């Protein structure tokens, strides 16, 4: 590569910038976005033709500023009639290390926005995948052709780039050089007449820029080399040599602790003892472990964390196995089995070898020669997302059902329906999205599961699966994906239930809180939760009604222990009172990084300590954190420890040898109290397919005194294909609920007498009933339908059992289930669930739908209930989605519908009607064409401050589902009296349809609605819909008032002054304390200053001098006129159905009943007053700025 060069700081003085802009404009661009706008919403085109919009994460660049204006967002524009000969010119500065991700950044894209794969012209900077730090042009995933330049551009340096396309030829100029950086033939990837232009990212938002971008010009012709040089020369910038990485400051604790001393720094709960299993040099960088049936300990080492062995993405992950050659329980021999793996993070012993997760693949490794080295490498599955090393496919845990389960890592942008995983054995592609999944490695099968869990997907003894994510230390997967996806007409609830709450719960470390570079409020709380697991033995704790959950928190150097107990279909938790002050495992050593906890074959709790100075991935760090920690990214890569925790008063068992046991002996292991031993014995029996094991397994299933042995016997027989209906039916009546539940689960694939299943409808255990609700969907016939109906009736208030029952509905059983539920309702049971009604309409025949209508509309008096209105609305929605007019139903059903809708009108208009009934009645208005205009007038009369807020929101939400142009007038007419929340809801609705958007534009032009009230997403939708029309550019532009602009200009010299925070504190207490809080002083009326992320002198100065220039609508000033003549002013803090509360300066609150409000109006101004600069000198303002910057970091 060429020598690394960087441009000296770009000129910020007005004269130099004007000279450059004049040079560009002389070349007559069709668009020129300088990106220095006063508004954070619209990027003004200096050529006056094509304004663009700033998305979240992109903002104008204040000339001379040090902070990036692109932090993951883009600027989006449309340039129609741009042909296949065009040029784009820009200045950029990348702030992301080129070793941080596969592609460092995309700077410019011409492609259809939102389309996966970004087919088009994409100008970017290479990352760890290829061409690290060099410019490249890529024509999209479909053509997959990429051309890169030779110059490696350093992070933090400005560069001037011009890309020229002339039909099939691409030319790229860098920093005004006479010789092009790239000259190549590159076929066009964008479609004809593509007008979308994206700055700072590409069409699918992959690898958006982290840095600065400005002075972007687009030309409808090819710029010549001499023009490019002339433009660059006009900038008066020189190229200078610069080292890429300056040495940052020394961290506080750079020295690791040796093993003996490290043991002394780790605290474990009283009554327990910590033992060292292995340490460097036997292991280094351990992140995952598993045990072989021969006693070997298999260790996965992510030696390439975080950015590759060489810091440039080079794979260096390893797998080794440890052996205890002396039999003393200590591992003393280490053998490197495989290396060169790409960030491996999971291992499972399988057959003669092991399975390893190493994105983008799951591989099988085997030593066929007996020399201890893997000489067989077989890719089983491929296509998994790489990206951040902490968010990759992982797990590999044996399920009771003989599948192997994996966590997908995280929700990934663009990692959805178009992402496919290939099974190399079957050749089939599977769309798993971001869900977890399970596999059968021997056949190549793969099946998506509820998820995603981030690192670790573990189960308890009874088959309950648990997941984890940084801030969520333990959740339970209540619903399985392969169940809930059966019914395409039903939208299930979130399948996971948070067990350990709240989000970011407290941790109790022994170490000092480490310096944080972001998320400062999360110090002392879970922020790196991983490897949540349930202890599966009785060595550490005697078995009882509660289970023991452990979650690793490497950032805080600890492992937390929580007690969980059955709570209906899921679990609840409590902290063990014995761990009130310090968590179960907590180290004083900041290098200690526990990343995995497992129940060992010996009954001990095994803890894997990666032992690194830095565990947080650089991708999550702000620039100052990256700069400070860069030299220590890999510190500790030559170290690693594995510990185990045992009881002080009883010895742990030895790690067993199961490899040479006979089939009968393996069956006996199923009675062992240790979870790993039972799982391994089951896996060995199923894989060996030994028929001699069937009879003792059947005997074990019938007679064992151990419920867990009976459980494993059932699943092992199922895995061998030898489970009889007789054995399974006996298990349905087992004394232990866990066995009954798993027997029901197996019955979905092994058919039993439906009458035996039906008897479990009244099982006292909610988890058994939940499983039954899913299994009954595999059975046809009246018995199964009647049982499913009883579960639906009994599931009122339990959304998970109801969801499981809905997932079992299908066209064959829905009518029978509905009939049974209706007959039960006639006997005085609970109302029919709206979910069941929706499914009946979605799947049923005409007779079924008529039955539903007649049942729903039947009233015992003249006042329908909330449930009846909601149910009829659901019926009408379902009929509309099936394009089934109501007049095709029987005449009696049509009449019942009309009668109920008329009752809804009466209920909505009657202030004495219960609030929830009025809200439900709204759902039926506007549906009859002949009465639609009258209904809209009624809704308009109700959309006023006198109506409860919940009713107003319901009206807007209902109108959003309509398509009539008149809806816009209904929601806008009372705009000045609408609350901030209601205004936001209305604006979102107005932007959703063309005629409504046009009505909004007209109100923007007249000033009825202010452009400042529009959120960024609404602006984007409006600009997209308007195709960048001039009248929309005018309507959406917001600027500071003329007088405020002048004040801002006068105070610009303040930015160059050094401030005194102590003097600023005095000014803050004098002028700001009434609305802002510092420590225990003041009042929280305005925004919490600590929560503002873009705190710079420039932004703070604007906020102080022109507070209404860019104010969140929730901080608008409101005024209330009461019926007795009082006028109250403040920020609208709270709305209820009966009152409104204003919050004023000094924290003063005024609550007014809605019935007492004569008028409610919003001001266009912030509650923060203008004119705070009066009486202040420039130095005073500089002092105030310095105080805010230092105090509210």
C-alpha positions, 0 to 999 in steps of 0.5 A: 500500500501507499504511505499513510497520509492525512490532511491537516485540519480543514480550514474553518474560517469563512473566507477559505470555505467560501473560496472552496464553495465558489469553486464547486458552484462554478462547475455547476453541480445539480446538487450541493449539500454543504451540511452546515445547516441551521436546522437539524432536519433539512440539508439545504441544497446550495444549488436550490434544487434538491434539499435532503433530510437528516436521519437520526444519527446525522446532523449538520457539521459546525465548521471547526467542530471536533465531534462527528456529525455522522454517528450511524445515521444518513442524509437522504436525498433524491436527484431525479433525471440523473443519468449514467454519467455523473460525478459525486464530490465530498470531504470526509473524516472517518473516526472508526478504527479500520479494524473494528468491523468488516466494512469500516464505512460507506460514504455515498450510495446511489441505490434504491433506499431500503432494498437489501443488498444495496445494488448500485454505486457504493463508495466506502472504506474497507475494513477487516473483510478486505482492503482495510482502510482503502477506498473502494467502489462496490456495485451491490450484493447481487453483482458482488463486484468490488474495486479498491484503491491502493492508499490506506487512509488513516482514522481521524484524517480529512480526505477529499474524494471525487467519484466519476461514473461514465457509463460502465467506467468508474474513476475515483480521485483522492486529495486532488492527485493527478493520478486517479486512485481507482480506474476500472470497469464496473457494471451498473448495479442501480435500476434505471432512473434511480434517483435516491442519493444516500450520504454516510451510508448505503441503502440497507443502512449497513456499515454507516459512517462514524465520522464527519461528512461535508461539502457534498456535490453531485454533477450530471456530468463527468468532472475532469481531472483538472477540475478536481485538482482546482477544487482541491487546491481551492481548499488550501489544504496540504497533505502531511505524513502522520502516524496512525496511532498516537499513544494514549494515556496510561490506564489505571491498572495495567498489571495483571495478577498472577494465579496464586494472588488472583485466587486471594482476590476472589470472594465466594459466598460463605460455606463454599470454596473456590478451586483452580481447575486450570490456568495459563499456560494450559489455557489462554483466552477461554470462553467456552467449555465442555466435557467428553465422556472420556473425562477430557475438558474441551476448551474454546479460546477466543484468542483473536478477540476483539479485532483479530490476532493482528488487530486487522481481523486475522482469525486466531481462535483455538480449541484445546483439550485438557487431561488429568493424567494423574487422577488427582482431579487437576488437569495437568496436560494441554493439547492444542486440537485446532487453531486458526478459527474465526472467533470461536465461542461454543463447543459440544462434544459430539460423536468422535469429535466436537461441534464448534460455533465459529461464525459464519459456520458451525463446524465438526472437528475430529482427530481421525489419526489419534495424534491429538490434532483435528484432521477432519473439518466438516462445515455443517451449517454456514451463513451466520452473521459475523459482525461484532464478535460478542453477537455471533451464533453460540451455545450448543446445548443438548435438549431433552428432545435430542436436538442441539440448541444454539443462540443466534447472538442478537437482533441484527440490522438487515439480518431478517427474512433475506438472511439464509442459513445453509445446511451443507448436508441437505443443501437446503437454505433456512430463513431463521432471521435473528431467532435462536435455533436448534439443529440435528447435526447428523441429518443437517436439520435446522429449526428456528426457535424463539429468541434471540439470546445473546450469549448462552441458551441454557435449560433446566432439568425439565426442559425450560429454556432460558436466555440472556442479554447485556441488561437482562440477566435471565429470561424464560422462553415460555412459548416455543417458536415451532408452536406459535408459528403454526397459525399464521393468523395469530400474532402471539405475545413476546415469547419470553418472560423476564425472570430477573427484573428490572432491566439493568438490575443491581450487581454487588461487586467486590472490585471498584467500579471501573471507568465507563465511557458511556451509559454512566447510569449503569455503573453497578448494574448488569451491562454485560450479562451472559451465560445465564444458566440453571444449576443442575445438581444437588452438590452445592444446594439441596433440592427444594422448590426453588432452582438456582440461577447464575449469570456472569457479569464480566464487566463487573468481575462477578457471577450473580446467583438468584433463586427462582421458583415456579410462578404459573407458566413461568418463574419468579425470582428473589435474591438469596439473603446470604448474598446481600452485600456481595455476589456469589462469585466476585473478584477484586481484580478488574482483569477477572472476566467470568464469561461462562458458568456451567454445572460440571460433571462433578456437581461443582459450579465451573466458571470460565475466566477469560482474564482480560484487561478490557472486555468491552468490545471497541465497537461500543466505545466512544472515540475517547474510550477507543483512544485511551484503551487501544494499546490494551485491546488484547492485554491478557491474551496470554492468560486465562483461568478456569475455576470451580466452586464446591461446598466446603463441607462435602467433597465434589465428585470426580469427573466421571468416565462414561465412554466405555460404559455398556448400554445397561450401565448408561441407562443406570446413569440416567438416575444420577443427580447430575444434569451433565451426566444424564444428558451425556448418557442419553446422547450416547444411547441415542447415537449408538442406537443400541436396541439392548437398551430399550427394555431397561429404559422402559423399565426405568420409565415405569418404576424409577423413584427418580422423576428425572430418570423417568423423564430421561427414559422417555426422551431416550426411548423417543430418540431411539424411535422405541417409545410406545403409546402405552408407555407414554400414556402411563407417563401422562398420569405421572405423579410429577408435573415435570414428567407429565408435561414432557409426556404431553410434549412428546405426544405431539409426535407420538399419537396417544388416546386423545381422551388421555390428553383431555383429562389433563385440562384441569391439571393443577400445574399451569406448565402442564396445561400450557404444553397441552394447549400446544399439543392438542393442535396435532390432534383432530376430532371432537375430544381434542377440540372440546379440550382445547375449548376448555383451555381457552375458557380457563385461560382468561388472564393468562396470555401464554396459555391462550396464545398456545391454544390459539397456535393450535387452531386450524381450519379443521378444529376452529368451528368445533372449538368456537361452538364449545366455547359459545355453549359454555358462555351461554351457561354463564361462563366468561366472555368469549376471548377476542383472540378466538373470535379473530381466529374464527373469522380468519379461518371459519366458514360462513356458518361459523362467522354467522354464529360468532356475530349472533353470539357477540351481538346478543345482549341481555339489556340495551347496553352492550359491554366493552367486550362486545364492541371490541369483538364486533370490531374484530369480526368486521376487521377480519371480514374486511381482510378476507374481502368478505362484505357483511351483506353476504352474511345471513339477514339476521346477522346483518341486522345484528351488526347494524343494531350494535353499531347504533348502540356504539354511537349512543355509548360514545356520545354519552358522557355518563357511559363508562370510559372503557365502554366509550373507548371500545365503541369508537372502534365501530364508528365510520364503518357504515358508508351511509352514516360515515359523515355523521360518525366523523362529525361525532368523533370531531366533537369528541376530540376536545380537552373535555374528553378523557385523554384515553378517548381522544387517543382511541379516536385518532388511532381508529381514524388512522385505520380509515382512508377517507380524505376528511379524516385529516380535517377531523383531527386537525380542527382542534389543533391548538387545544390538543396535548403534546402526546395527541399532537405527536400521534396525529402527525404520525397519522397525517404522514401515513396517507397522501391526502392527509399529508397534503392537508398537513402541508397546507397547515404548515404553510399557514402556521397552524402547525409548526415544522418544529413539531414534526419528528425526524421519522415523520419528516422523512416519510413526508419528504419521501412521499413528496418526492422532494417537491419545492413546496414541501421543502419550504413547508419543512424548513425551520429556522431560528428567529431573525433576532435570535440569529443575530444574538447567536452571531454576536456571541460566537466569540464565546466559543473561543474563550476559556471558561471557569466552571466555578464562576459558571456554577454561580451563574447556573444557580442564579439563572437555571436552577428553577428548571434544571437540577444539579445533584440535590439542588434545583428542579427537574422541569426541563430536560435532564442535562446529563441525558443530552448526548450531543453536548458541545459548546456550539449546541449548548450555546444555541440551546441557551440563546435560542431555546425555541429553535429546536425544542422537543414538543413535550417541552412546549409551554401550555396555557389553561384558562379555567371556567372561573377565569384563571390562567395557568402556564407550564409544561404539560406534565401529566394527563389522566382521564379526568385531569391535566397537570402543568409543571412550571418553573420552580417545580410548581405543579397545577392540576386542573380537572378537565370539567373545569377547563375552558380552554387549553392551548399550546405555545410555539415557544419552549418553556425556557424563556428567551433573553437569558443572555441579557446582562451577561458578558461573553465571559459569563456565558463561557463560564456557564458553558464550561460548568455545564460541560464539566458537571453533566458529562 
